[in-house]
């Protein structure tokens, strides 16, 4: 007996071994090839992202509706967490893990309701209080013989000498007054005193002249007020006239701050409103004042309204031409919802916030902002008191939500294109009408060849459309008829006689 097994005994064993190996091979088979996965168009890819169920952990662009394997790496797709319905967001919800929230430094703040001040934050500069500025002009012409002030910024007190003046007119007026005194004519004396006073002599100088009875060749001019020399336009030896401004004195115990208010905030500011000033060189110190005057017109270049503020400055810390940060309090709005200004995302077309929905979920929502006051902004609509918004890291979340919304819009386009009806295919055919079947709404025709459909000339029956009028044709007529493809078949949508068309003039 031969020891070599026959072929009839070997092939069942080989078949069993093959089936065993196939059964033990648990390697997931890709649902499609890598090339197929990479050849999706943008719309096809977006359509797969609409309400996804399973995604590849390594390749998030691979999304399927059924549990299968990734065609790129072969890993099993994992379920996507479904987002809860009823969230009042305008667009998709973004889910962020707690680890990512911590790494991004995401912070939230609650929507508050209460009083919000109409606070105008702007900049300004310190200027002289013009009601406390004095200008020194002479009432006659002459020469500056001696200057007691040497430069701008010198401090003077009321009654201290400023300069000495030699003027022939002043010398003549003194001589006339002394002659009137020597004559004793009261009317002439009174007239001479009035002329000296008109030329700039004060009462003390006239009385000294009366007691001394000697003409002064150089007349001393005294300071009419306390202050600093704001401008000095002469030097010793200069000839001056009444039109010449010799110098000006400014009292810095009170100063003005000229601020610029934007056009959209012009209606907020009123006279006597409280204002605050902060200077960069003295951080932490605040000067309190009030709105003294609102200028009647806007600057045509900057489109701002100039506002004048008045501040007491006894220590003269506020120097003219200093820049200042100005805050004007324009009254309060009661019972308004407001959020931190940093939580508002401003775009060209809309303004929105990122709302925290709980369990690591966030969504974008469009809001209507109102007035801004410091670090706060009013929300007219879109948010309710107590809701939480993201105030740090919101731009990254908003970018993710915007990308997801764009994919959904693309998927909607793809869905709309897929739902469009196929265009109706109508073909015009010539032939001869053989017979009508009114009961079944059918017609038997011998038609010519139809190249567009690949049909040869033949005789066959067609269904008649509901609107087909057969009153003008009869069996035996040469006709033209339109074939319309419906549900895989062809129906006559219209029929007309060729002979009738030829007889028509």
PAZA-530887 format. One line per 2 residues: number of its first residue (from 0); their letters; for each residue x, y, z of N, C-alpha, C. Coordinates in steps of 0.2 Angstrom, whole numbers, m for minus. Each point is the difference from the previous one (the first is absolute). Last residue first. Layout:
% residues N
NUM = a = X,Y,Z,X,Y,Z,X,Y,Z; ...
//
This chain:
% residues 505
504 = xx = m254,393,m217,4,6,m4,5,3,4; m8,m26,3,m1,6,3,4,6,m4
502 = xx = 1,m24,m5,m6,4,m3,m1,7,3; 18,m15,8,1,2,m7,m5,4,m3
500 = xx = m3,m9,22,4,5,0,2,3,m7; m14,m19,2,m3,6,2,4,6,1
498 = xx = 9,m21,m6,m4,2,m5,m3,7,2; 12,m12,17,4,3,m5,m4,3,m6
496 = xx = m9,m4,26,0,m3,m7,5,4,m5; 2,m5,28,m3,5,m5,1,m3,m7
494 = xx = 3,m4,30,0,m3,m7,m4,5,m5; 13,m3,27,m4,3,m5,0,m3,m6
492 = xx = 9,m10,19,m2,6,4,m4,4,m5; 7,m27,3,m1,5,m5,m3,6,4
490 = xx = 17,m18,11,m7,2,m1,m1,5,m5; 18,m20,11,m1,6,m5,m7,0,m1
488 = xx = 17,m10,22,m4,m2,m6,m1,7,m4; 11,m1,21,3,m5,m4,m3,m2,m6
486 = xx = m8,18,15,1,m7,3,2,m5,m4; m4,18,m15,m3,1,6,1,m7,4
484 = xx = 6,15,m24,2,m5,4,m2,1,7; m11,8,m25,3,3,7,2,m6,4
482 = xx = m6,6,m28,1,m5,5,3,3,7; m15,10,m22,5,1,5,0,m5,5
480 = xx = m8,2,m28,m2,m1,7,6,1,5; m12,2,m27,6,1,4,m2,0,7
478 = xx = m11,m11,m24,0,4,6,7,1,2; m18,m9,m21,7,1,2,0,5,5
476 = xx = m22,m16,m3,4,6,m1,7,0,1; m16,m18,3,2,0,m7,4,7,m1
474 = xx = m18,m2,20,4,m5,m2,2,1,m8; m5,22,13,m4,m6,m1,5,m5,m3
472 = xx = m1,27,13,3,m6,m4,m4,m6,0; m6,20,12,2,3,m6,4,m6,m4
470 = xx = m8,m3,23,m6,2,m5,2,2,m7; 13,m7,21,0,m4,m6,m6,1,m4
468 = xx = 16,11,22,m7,1,m4,1,m4,m7; 12,m1,26,1,m1,m7,m7,1,m3
466 = xx = 7,0,24,m2,6,m3,0,0,m8; 6,m18,15,m7,2,2,m2,6,m4
464 = xx = 18,m17,m11,m1,4,6,m7,3,1; 6,m24,m12,m1,7,m2,0,4,7
462 = xx = 14,m24,m8,m6,3,4,0,8,m2; 8,m19,m18,2,4,5,m6,3,4
460 = xx = 9,m21,m19,m5,3,4,3,5,5; 10,m9,m25,0,m2,7,m6,4,3
458 = xx = 17,m6,m24,m7,1,3,m1,m2,7; 23,9,m14,m4,m6,2,m7,3,1
456 = xx = 28,7,m6,m7,1,m2,m4,m6,1; 21,3,15,m1,0,m7,m7,2,m1
454 = xx = 15,9,21,m5,m5,m2,m1,0,m8; 15,13,17,3,m6,m3,m6,m5,m2
452 = xx = m2,24,9,m1,m6,4,3,m7,m2; 3,20,m13,1,2,7,m1,m5,5
450 = xx = m6,m3,m23,7,m1,1,2,2,7; m22,m9,m12,1,5,5,7,m1,2
448 = xx = m17,m7,m22,5,m2,4,2,6,5; m25,m2,m8,6,0,m4,6,m2,5
446 = xx = m26,m8,4,4,6,0,7,m1,m3; m27,m8,4,6,m3,m4,5,6,m1
444 = xx = m21,m5,19,4,4,m5,5,m4,m3; m22,m1,18,4,m4,m4,3,4,m5
442 = xx = m11,7,25,0,1,m7,5,m5,m3; m16,4,25,6,m2,m4,m1,2,m7
440 = xx = m15,0,21,4,6,m2,7,m2,m3; m20,m14,6,6,m1,4,5,6,m2
438 = xx = m22,0,m10,m1,m2,7,7,m1,4; m1,7,m23,m2,5,4,m1,m3,7
436 = xx = 15,m6,m21,m3,m4,5,m3,5,5; 9,2,m28,m1,2,7,m3,m5,5
434 = xx = 17,m1,m24,m7,m2,3,0,4,7; 17,4,m18,m4,m6,m2,m6,m1,3
432 = xx = 18,21,m7,m4,m3,5,m4,m6,m2; 25,9,m7,m7,m1,m3,m4,m3,6
430 = xx = 24,16,1,m3,m7,m1,m7,1,m3; 23,14,13,m5,0,m5,m2,m7,m1
428 = xx = 11,14,22,0,m5,m4,m5,0,m6; 14,14,22,m5,0,m5,1,m5,m5
426 = xx = 7,2,28,2,m2,m7,m6,1,m5; 9,6,27,m6,0,m5,3,m1,m7
424 = xx = 6,m1,29,3,m2,m7,m6,m1,m5; 5,14,25,m5,m4,m4,3,m1,m7
422 = xx = 15,3,23,m3,4,m6,m4,m5,m4; 4,m5,26,3,m1,m6,m4,4,m6
420 = xx = m1,8,26,m3,m5,m5,4,m1,m6; 10,7,24,m3,3,m6,m3,m6,m4
418 = xx = 12,m3,21,m7,0,0,m3,3,m6; 24,0,4,m2,m7,m1,m8,0,0
416 = xx = 10,21,4,1,m2,m7,m2,m8,m1; m3,10,21,m4,3,m4,1,m3,m8
414 = xx = 15,m7,17,m7,m3,1,m5,3,m5; 21,10,1,1,m7,m3,m7,m3,0
412 = xx = 2,20,11,0,1,m7,0,m7,m4; 2,0,23,m7,2,m2,m1,1,m7
410 = xx = 21,m4,9,m3,m6,0,m8,1,m2; 15,19,4,2,m4,m6,m4,m6,m1
408 = xx = m4,12,19,m3,3,m5,2,m3,m7; 10,m8,20,m7,m2,0,m4,4,m6
406 = xx = 23,4,4,m1,m7,m3,m7,m2,0; 5,21,10,1,0,m8,0,m7,m3
404 = xx = m2,2,24,m6,3,m4,1,0,m7; 18,m6,13,m5,m5,0,m6,2,m4
402 = xx = 17,15,3,2,m5,m4,m5,m5,m1; m3,16,16,m1,3,m6,2,m5,m6
400 = xx = 4,m6,23,m8,1,m2,m1,2,m7; 22,1,8,m2,m7,m1,m7,m1,m2
398 = xx = 9,21,6,2,m2,m7,m2,m7,m1; m5,9,21,m4,3,m6,2,m2,m6
396 = xx = 12,m6,19,m6,m4,m1,m4,3,m5; 20,11,4,1,m7,m3,m6,m4,0
394 = xx = m2,21,9,1,1,m7,2,m7,m3; m4,4,24,m6,m1,m4,2,0,m8
392 = xx = 15,2,21,0,m5,m5,m6,m1,m4; m5,14,20,7,m1,m2,0,m7,m4
390 = xx = m20,9,8,3,6,0,8,m1,m2; m27,m13,m2,8,m1,1,3,7,m1
388 = xx = m25,m5,11,3,1,m6,8,m1,1; m26,m6,13,8,1,0,3,1,m7
386 = xx = m25,6,13,3,m4,m5,8,1,0; m16,13,14,2,m6,2,4,m5,m5
384 = xx = m18,18,m8,4,1,6,2,m7,3; m4,2,m27,m4,1,6,5,0,6
382 = xx = 2,6,m28,3,m3,6,m5,1,6; m4,9,m23,4,m6,m1,2,m4,6
380 = xx = m6,27,m3,m3,m6,m1,5,m5,m2; 7,21,9,m7,1,m1,m4,m6,m1
378 = xx = 23,6,13,m2,m5,m5,m8,1,0; 24,15,8,m7,m2,1,m2,m4,m6
376 = xx = 25,3,12,m4,2,m6,m7,m3,1; 25,6,14,m6,m3,0,m4,2,m7
374 = xx = 21,8,10,1,m6,m1,m6,m4,m1; m3,25,m2,7,m3,3,1,m7,m3
372 = xx = m21,7,m8,2,4,6,6,m4,3; m18,1,m23,6,m3,3,2,5,6
370 = xx = m25,m6,m14,5,5,2,6,m4,3; m14,m16,m13,m2,7,1,6,4,2
368 = xx = m5,m25,m15,3,4,6,m2,7,0; m9,m25,m9,0,7,m2,2,4,6
366 = xx = 5,m27,m9,m3,5,5,0,7,m3; 4,m29,m7,0,7,m2,m4,5,5
364 = xx = 14,m25,3,m7,4,0,1,7,m2; 14,m27,2,0,8,m2,m7,2,0
362 = xx = 10,m21,16,m4,2,m7,0,7,m1; 10,m23,16,0,7,m1,m3,1,m7
360 = xx = 6,m21,21,m3,2,m7,m1,8,0; 7,m15,19,6,1,m5,m3,3,m7
358 = xx = m14,m4,19,3,m6,m2,5,1,m5; m16,20,1,1,m5,5,3,m6,m3
356 = xx = m4,22,m10,m6,m4,0,1,m6,5; 11,26,m7,1,m6,3,m6,m4,1
354 = xx = 6,19,m19,m4,m1,6,2,m7,3; 10,21,m16,0,m7,1,m3,m2,7
352 = xx = m5,22,m17,4,m2,6,0,m8,m1; m3,23,m18,m3,m6,3,5,m2,6
350 = xx = m7,18,m22,3,0,6,m3,m6,4; 2,8,m28,m4,m2,6,5,0,6
348 = xx = 8,6,m23,m7,0,m1,m5,m1,7; 25,1,m1,m2,5,m5,m8,1,0
346 = xx = 10,m9,23,2,m2,m7,m3,6,m5; 6,m6,28,m3,4,m5,3,m2,m7
344 = xx = m5,m10,26,4,m1,m6,m3,4,m5; 0,0,28,m4,2,m6,5,m1,m6
342 = xx = 7,m2,24,m4,m6,m3,m4,1,m6; 13,17,12,4,m5,m3,m3,m6,m3
340 = xx = m11,17,13,1,2,m7,4,m5,m3; m16,m7,20,6,3,m1,2,2,m7
338 = xx = m26,1,7,6,m5,0,6,3,m1; m29,5,6,7,2,m3,5,m5,2
336 = xx = m28,9,1,4,m5,0,7,2,m3; m18,16,13,2,m2,m6,5,m6,1
334 = xx = m13,17,16,m2,m6,m2,2,m2,m7; 4,25,3,m2,m5,5,m3,m6,m3
332 = xx = 19,20,m6,m6,m3,m3,m2,m6,5; 14,25,4,0,m7,0,m7,m3,m3
330 = xx = 19,23,m2,m7,m2,3,0,m8,m1; 20,12,m8,m6,3,m3,m7,m3,3
328 = xx = 28,4,5,m6,m4,2,m6,3,m2; 27,0,m8,m6,4,1,m6,m4,2
326 = xx = 29,m1,m1,m6,m4,0,m6,5,2; 28,0,m11,m6,4,3,m6,m5,0
324 = xx = 28,3,m1,m5,m5,m1,m6,2,3; 21,16,m9,m3,m3,5,m5,m5,m2
322 = xx = 23,17,m7,m5,m5,m2,m3,m3,6; 12,25,0,1,m7,2,m6,m4,m4
320 = xx = 3,24,m1,2,m4,m6,2,m7,2; m1,17,20,m2,1,m7,3,m4,m5
318 = xx = m1,m8,26,4,4,m4,m4,1,m7; m6,m9,26,m2,0,m7,4,6,m4
316 = xx = 4,m1,23,2,m6,m3,m2,m1,m7; m4,18,18,3,1,m7,4,m6,m3
314 = xx = m13,4,21,7,m2,1,3,1,m7; m23,5,2,3,4,5,8,m2,0
312 = xx = m21,m3,m16,7,m3,0,4,4,5; m27,m7,m10,4,4,4,7,m3,1
310 = xx = m16,m2,m22,2,m3,6,4,5,4; m18,m3,m23,3,4,5,2,m3,6
308 = xx = m6,m6,m28,m1,m1,7,4,4,4; m11,m1,m26,4,3,4,m1,m2,7
306 = xx = m3,m11,m26,m3,1,6,5,3,5; m5,m6,m28,5,3,5,m4,1,6
304 = xx = m5,m18,m20,m2,6,3,4,2,6; 5,m14,m25,m1,0,7,m3,6,3
302 = xx = 9,m8,m23,m7,m2,2,m1,m1,7; 20,7,m13,0,m5,5,m7,m3,1
300 = xx = 3,18,m15,5,m5,m2,0,m6,5; m14,20,2,m2,m3,m6,5,m6,m2
298 = xx = m9,9,25,6,0,m4,m1,m3,m7; m21,9,13,5,m5,0,6,2,m4
296 = xx = m17,17,15,1,m3,m7,5,m6,1; m7,15,19,m6,m1,m4,1,m4,m7
294 = xx = 12,m2,25,1,4,m5,m6,m2,m6; 0,m1,28,0,m5,m6,0,4,m6
292 = xx = 7,3,28,m2,3,m7,0,m5,m5; 5,m5,23,m2,7,1,m3,3,m7
290 = xx = 4,m25,15,m1,3,m7,m2,7,1; 14,m11,20,m7,0,m3,1,3,m7
288 = xx = 17,m13,20,m2,6,m2,m7,0,m3; 22,m14,14,m7,0,m2,m2,7,m2
286 = xx = 23,m17,0,m3,7,1,m7,0,m2; 19,m20,8,m6,2,m4,m2,7,2
284 = xx = 22,m20,2,m3,6,2,m6,3,m4; 14,m20,m4,m4,m1,6,m3,6,2
282 = xx = 22,3,m15,m5,m6,0,m4,m1,7; 14,19,m13,m2,m1,7,m5,m5,0
280 = xx = 9,6,m20,6,1,4,m2,0,7; m16,m2,m17,4,m6,m1,6,1,5
278 = xx = m25,10,4,6,2,m3,5,m6,0; m28,6,2,5,m4,2,6,2,m4
276 = xx = m27,9,7,7,1,m4,5,m5,3; m29,4,0,6,m2,3,6,0,m5
274 = xx = m28,11,4,5,m3,m4,7,m1,4; m29,6,1,6,m1,3,5,m3,m4
272 = xx = m20,18,m8,1,m7,2,7,m1,3; m9,21,m9,0,m2,8,0,m7,1
270 = xx = m8,5,m24,4,5,4,m1,m2,7; m2,m19,m18,m3,6,2,4,4,4
268 = xx = 1,m24,m18,3,5,5,m4,6,1; m6,m19,m15,0,m2,7,3,6,5
266 = xx = m3,1,m25,m6,1,4,0,m2,7; 19,m4,m15,m1,7,1,m7,2,4
264 = xx = 11,m21,m9,m1,1,7,m1,7,2; 4,m8,m23,m5,m4,3,m2,1,7
262 = xx = 19,12,m10,m7,2,m2,m6,m4,2; 23,2,14,m2,m3,m6,m7,2,m2
260 = xx = 17,14,16,m5,m5,0,m2,m2,m6; 22,14,13,m4,m2,m7,m4,m6,1
258 = xx = 11,21,18,m1,m7,m2,m3,m1,m7; 14,18,17,m4,0,m6,0,m7,m2
256 = xx = 4,13,24,2,m6,m4,m5,0,m6; 9,21,18,m5,m3,m4,3,m7,m3
254 = xx = 6,14,25,1,m1,m7,m6,m3,m4; 10,14,24,m6,m3,m3,2,m1,m8
252 = xx = 16,9,14,m4,m3,6,m7,m3,m3; 18,12,m12,m1,m7,m1,m3,m3,6
250 = xx = 3,25,m14,m1,m3,7,m2,m7,m1; 14,18,m17,m5,m5,1,0,m2,7
248 = xx = 9,22,m17,0,m4,6,m6,m5,1; 15,15,m20,m6,m2,2,1,m4,6
246 = xx = 13,21,m16,0,m7,3,m7,m2,3; 4,18,m16,6,0,3,1,m7,3
244 = xx = m14,9,m21,m1,m4,6,7,m1,4; m8,20,m18,5,m5,2,m3,m3,6
242 = xx = m10,19,m10,m2,m6,m3,4,m6,2; 4,23,8,m5,m3,3,m3,m7,m3
240 = xx = 26,5,m3,m6,4,m1,m6,m3,3; 29,0,2,m6,m3,0,m5,5,m1
238 = xx = 28,m5,m2,m5,5,0,m7,m3,m1; 24,m10,12,m5,0,m5,m5,5,0
236 = xx = 18,m5,17,2,4,m6,m5,0,m6; 1,m21,16,2,7,2,2,4,m6
234 = xx = m18,m19,m5,7,0,3,2,7,2; m24,m16,m7,4,6,0,7,m2,3
232 = xx = m20,m14,m1,1,2,m7,4,6,0; m9,m22,16,4,6,1,2,2,m7
230 = xx = m19,m17,13,3,2,m6,4,6,2; m10,m12,17,m2,m5,m5,4,2,m6
228 = xx = 5,4,26,0,4,m6,m1,m5,m5; m12,m3,24,7,m1,m4,0,4,m6
226 = xx = m15,6,23,1,m4,m5,7,m1,m3; m19,19,14,5,m6,1,1,m4,m6
224 = xx = m7,26,m3,m3,m6,3,6,m5,1; 3,22,m10,m7,1,3,m3,m7,3
222 = xx = 26,12,m2,m4,m6,m2,m7,1,3; 16,22,m7,m1,m6,5,m4,m5,m2
220 = xx = 17,21,m10,m6,m4,m1,0,m6,4; 14,26,1,0,m8,1,m7,m2,m1
218 = xx = 14,22,m11,m6,m2,4,0,m8,1; 18,21,m5,m1,m7,m1,m6,m2,4
216 = xx = 6,22,2,2,m1,m7,m2,m7,m3; m11,16,20,4,m7,m1,1,0,m8
214 = xx = m5,23,16,m2,m4,m5,5,m6,m1; m8,14,23,6,m1,m5,m2,m5,m5
212 = xx = m12,6,21,0,6,m4,7,0,m5; m10,m15,19,7,1,m2,1,6,m4
210 = xx = m22,m7,7,4,1,6,8,2,m2; m16,m6,m17,m2,6,4,4,2,6
208 = xx = 5,m20,m12,2,6,m4,m3,6,3; m7,m20,9,8,1,1,2,6,m3
206 = xx = m22,m7,m4,1,3,7,7,1,2; m5,m11,m20,m2,7,m1,1,4,7
204 = xx = 4,m23,m2,5,4,m3,m2,7,m1; m15,m15,10,6,1,4,5,4,m3
202 = xx = m20,m6,m12,m1,5,5,6,1,5; 5,m8,m25,m4,m2,5,m1,5,5
200 = xx = 6,2,m27,3,1,7,m6,m3,5; m2,1,m25,3,m6,3,2,1,7
198 = xx = m11,15,m16,6,m2,m3,3,m6,3; m20,10,8,m1,m2,m6,6,m3,m4
196 = xx = 2,11,21,m3,m6,1,m2,m4,m7; 8,22,0,6,m4,2,m3,m7,1
194 = xx = m16,17,m5,5,m2,m6,5,m4,2; m14,7,17,m4,m4,m4,5,m2,m6
192 = xx = 8,16,15,0,m7,3,m3,m5,m5; m1,23,m6,7,m3,m1,0,m7,3
190 = xx = m20,12,2,1,m2,m7,7,m3,m1; m5,9,21,m4,m6,m1,1,m2,m7
188 = xx = 10,20,6,3,m6,3,m4,m6,m1; m9,20,m8,6,m2,m4,4,m6,3
186 = xx = m18,9,12,m3,m3,m7,6,m2,m4; 5,12,20,m3,m7,1,m2,m4,m6
184 = xx = 19,19,4,m6,m1,m3,m3,m7,0; 22,10,8,m6,m2,5,m6,0,m3
182 = xx = 24,3,m8,m5,6,m1,m6,m1,5; 17,m16,0,3,6,2,m4,6,m1
180 = xx = m7,m22,m7,1,0,7,3,7,2; m1,m4,m22,m7,1,2,0,0,8
178 = xx = 20,m5,m11,m2,7,m1,m7,2,2; 8,m23,1,3,4,5,m1,8,m1
176 = xx = m9,m15,m16,m3,m1,6,3,4,6; 9,0,m22,m6,4,0,m4,m1,7
174 = xx = 20,m12,m4,2,7,1,m7,4,0; m1,m23,m4,2,1,7,1,8,1
172 = xx = m5,m8,m22,m6,0,4,2,1,8; 17,m1,m16,m4,6,m1,m6,0,5
170 = xx = 14,m19,m1,3,5,3,m4,7,0; m8,m19,m11,m1,m1,7,4,5,4
168 = xx = 2,m1,m24,m7,2,2,m1,m1,8; 21,m6,m10,m1,7,1,m7,2,1
166 = xx = 12,m23,8,m4,2,m5,m1,8,1; 14,m24,10,0,7,m2,m4,2,m5
164 = xx = 0,m21,19,m2,3,m7,2,7,0; 4,m25,14,0,7,1,0,3,m7
162 = xx = m9,m25,12,5,3,m4,m1,8,1; m11,m17,14,2,m4,m6,5,3,m4
160 = xx = m8,1,28,2,3,m6,2,m4,m6; m18,m6,20,7,0,m1,1,3,m6
158 = xx = m22,m4,7,3,6,3,7,0,m1; m12,m23,0,m3,6,m1,3,6,3
156 = xx = 15,m21,m6,m5,1,4,m3,7,m2; 15,m20,m14,m1,7,3,m6,0,4
154 = xx = 19,m18,m14,m6,1,4,0,7,3; 10,m11,m24,2,3,7,m7,1,3
152 = xx = 1,m9,m22,0,m5,6,2,4,6; 9,10,m22,m6,m3,1,0,m5,5
150 = xx = 18,19,2,m2,m5,m5,m7,m2,2; 11,18,11,5,m1,m5,m2,m5,m5
148 = xx = m10,21,17,m1,m7,m1,5,m2,m6; 0,22,7,1,m4,7,m1,m7,m1
146 = xx = 9,20,m17,m5,m5,0,2,m3,7; 4,25,m12,2,m5,5,m5,m5,0
144 = xx = m2,18,m16,6,1,3,3,m5,4; m18,4,m21,1,m4,6,7,1,3
142 = xx = m15,18,m14,5,m5,m1,1,m4,7; m23,13,m14,6,1,4,6,m5,m1
140 = xx = m29,8,m4,6,m3,m3,6,3,5; m26,m5,9,4,5,m4,6,m3,m3
138 = xx = m15,m12,14,m4,5,m3,3,6,m4; 7,m28,5,1,7,2,m5,5,m4
136 = xx = m2,m27,8,1,4,m6,1,7,3; m2,m27,8,3,6,2,1,4,m6
134 = xx = m17,m21,8,5,2,m5,2,7,2; m11,m23,14,0,7,m1,6,2,m5
132 = xx = m17,m23,9,6,3,m4,0,7,m1; m17,m15,10,5,2,5,7,2,m4
130 = xx = m20,m8,m11,m3,5,4,5,2,5; 5,m18,m15,1,7,m3,m3,5,4
128 = xx = 12,m23,7,m7,3,1,0,7,m3; 18,m18,m10,m2,5,5,m7,2,1
126 = xx = 7,m25,m7,1,6,m3,m2,6,6; 4,m29,m6,m1,5,5,2,7,m4
124 = xx = m11,m23,m12,7,3,2,m2,6,5; m12,m26,m9,0,8,0,7,2,2
122 = xx = m16,m24,m6,6,3,2,m1,8,m1; m18,m21,7,3,3,m6,6,3,2
120 = xx = m24,m14,8,7,m1,1,4,3,m6; m26,0,12,4,2,m6,7,0,2
118 = xx = m24,m11,10,7,2,1,4,1,m6; m25,m5,11,3,2,m7,6,4,1
116 = xx = m9,m20,17,1,7,m1,2,1,m8; m16,m19,12,6,1,m4,1,7,m1
114 = xx = m14,m19,17,1,7,m2,7,0,m4; m13,m23,1,0,5,5,1,7,m3
112 = xx = 4,m29,m5,m5,5,m1,0,5,6; 17,m20,m13,m2,3,5,m6,5,m2
110 = xx = 14,m24,m9,m4,6,m2,m3,4,6; 22,m16,3,m7,0,m1,m3,7,m2
108 = xx = 25,m13,m6,m3,5,4,m8,0,m1; 25,m16,m5,m7,2,m1,m2,5,5
106 = xx = 24,m12,m12,m3,3,6,m7,2,m2; 22,m16,m9,m7,3,m2,m3,2,7
104 = xx = 23,m9,m8,m1,5,5,m7,3,m1; 12,m19,m11,m2,7,m4,m1,5,5
102 = xx = 4,m21,8,6,1,m3,m1,7,m4; m18,m10,12,5,2,4,6,3,m3
100 = xx = m17,m9,m13,m3,6,3,6,3,5; 3,m21,m10,1,5,m5,m2,7,3
98 = xx = m4,m19,13,7,1,0,2,5,m5; m22,m7,3,2,4,5,7,1,0
96 = xx = m13,m3,m23,1,m4,6,3,5,6; m18,6,m20,8,1,2,1,m4,6
94 = xx = m20,4,m22,2,m3,7,7,0,1; m19,15,m15,7,m3,1,1,m3,6
92 = xx = m23,6,m16,3,0,6,7,m3,0; m14,13,m21,2,m6,4,3,1,7
90 = xx = m17,18,m9,5,m4,m3,2,m6,4; m11,19,10,m2,1,m7,6,m3,m3
88 = xx = m12,m5,25,6,2,m4,m2,1,m7; m12,m9,22,m1,6,m3,6,3,m3
86 = xx = m7,m26,6,5,5,1,m2,6,m4; m11,m22,m2,m3,6,4,5,5,2
84 = xx = 7,m26,m4,m4,5,m4,m3,5,5; 25,m14,1,m7,1,2,m4,5,m4
82 = xx = 20,m15,m9,m1,6,3,m7,1,2; 16,m23,m4,m5,4,m2,m1,6,4
80 = xx = 23,m14,m5,m5,2,6,m5,4,m3; 13,m19,m14,0,7,1,m5,2,5
78 = xx = 13,m25,m4,m6,4,m1,2,7,2; 18,m15,m12,m2,1,7,m7,4,m1
76 = xx = 16,m17,m18,m3,7,2,m4,0,6; 22,m16,m6,m8,0,0,m2,7,2
74 = xx = 23,m4,m14,m3,0,7,m7,0,m1; 15,1,m19,m3,m6,2,m2,m1,7
72 = xx = 10,18,m14,5,m3,5,m3,m7,2; m11,13,m18,7,2,m1,5,m4,5
70 = xx = m25,m3,m2,4,m2,m6,7,2,m1; m16,m5,22,3,5,m3,4,m2,m6
68 = xx = m21,m14,11,7,2,1,2,6,m5; m25,m5,12,4,m3,m5,7,1,1
66 = xx = m28,6,8,7,m2,3,4,m5,m5; m17,20,m9,0,m7,3,6,m2,3
64 = xx = m4,21,m11,m6,m1,3,m1,m7,4; 23,16,m5,m4,m5,m3,m7,0,4
62 = xx = 26,14,m5,m7,0,4,m5,m5,m4; 27,11,0,m3,m7,m2,m6,0,4
60 = xx = 15,17,3,m3,1,m6,m4,m6,m2; 14,1,19,m6,2,1,m4,2,m6
58 = xx = 20,m17,7,m1,4,m6,m8,3,1; 10,m13,18,6,3,m3,m1,4,m6
56 = xx = m19,m11,11,4,4,5,7,3,m2; m24,m5,m14,7,m3,1,4,4,5
54 = xx = m28,m2,m1,6,4,m3,6,m4,2; m29,0,m1,6,m4,2,5,4,m4
52 = xx = m22,9,0,m1,m5,5,7,m3,2; m10,25,m12,4,m6,0,m1,m5,6
50 = xx = m11,22,m12,m3,m5,5,4,m7,0; 9,14,m18,m7,2,2,m3,m6,5
48 = xx = 21,m1,m13,1,3,6,m7,2,3; 3,m9,m22,1,m5,5,1,3,7
46 = xx = m3,14,m18,m6,m3,1,1,m6,5; 18,13,m7,m4,4,4,m7,m4,2
44 = xx = 15,m9,m16,3,0,6,m4,3,6; m7,2,m23,m1,m7,3,3,m1,7
42 = xx = 3,20,m11,m7,0,2,m1,m7,2; 22,5,m8,m2,3,6,m7,m1,2
40 = xx = 10,m20,m13,0,7,m1,m2,4,6; 13,m24,m1,m6,3,1,0,7,m2
38 = xx = 18,m17,0,m3,3,m6,m6,3,1; 13,m13,16,3,6,m1,m3,4,m7
36 = xx = m8,m22,8,m1,5,5,3,7,m1; 4,m18,m15,m7,2,0,m2,5,5
34 = xx = 22,m10,m1,m1,5,m6,m8,2,0; 6,m16,16,3,7,2,m1,5,m6
32 = xx = m18,m20,2,8,1,m1,2,7,2; m21,m12,12,2,2,m7,7,1,0
30 = xx = m9,m10,19,m6,1,m4,0,2,m7; 19,m14,15,m2,7,m1,m7,0,m5
28 = xx = 7,m19,18,1,1,m7,m3,7,m2; 11,m12,24,m6,3,m4,2,2,m7
26 = xx = 9,m21,14,2,6,m2,m5,4,m3; 1,m23,10,m5,5,3,2,7,m3
24 = xx = 3,m27,m5,3,6,m2,m5,6,2; m4,m24,3,4,3,5,3,7,m2
22 = xx = m14,m13,m15,m4,1,6,4,4,5; 11,m8,m19,m4,6,m2,m4,2,6
20 = xx = 13,m20,1,4,7,0,m4,6,m1; m11,m21,m1,2,1,7,4,7,0
18 = xx = m6,m9,m21,m6,3,4,2,2,7; 16,m12,m13,m1,7,m3,m6,4,4
16 = xx = 4,m23,5,5,4,3,0,8,m3; m15,m17,m8,m2,2,7,6,4,3
14 = xx = 2,m8,m22,m5,5,0,m2,2,8; 16,m17,m5,3,7,m2,m6,5,1
12 = xx = m6,m22,3,4,2,6,3,7,m2; m13,m11,m16,m4,2,5,4,3,6
10 = xx = 12,m9,m19,m3,7,m1,m5,2,5; 12,m22,0,4,6,2,m4,6,m1
8 = xx = m8,m22,m6,0,1,7,4,6,2; m3,m6,m23,m7,1,3,0,0,8
6 = xx = 20,m4,m13,m2,7,0,m7,1,3; 15,m20,9,m3,2,m6,m2,7,0
4 = xx = 21,m11,14,m8,1,0,m2,2,m7; 21,m16,6,m1,7,m3,m8,1,0
2 = xx = 10,m22,5,0,5,6,m1,7,m2; m7,m25,m12,4,6,m1,m1,5,6
0 = x = m2,m28,m1,m4,6,0,4,6,0
//
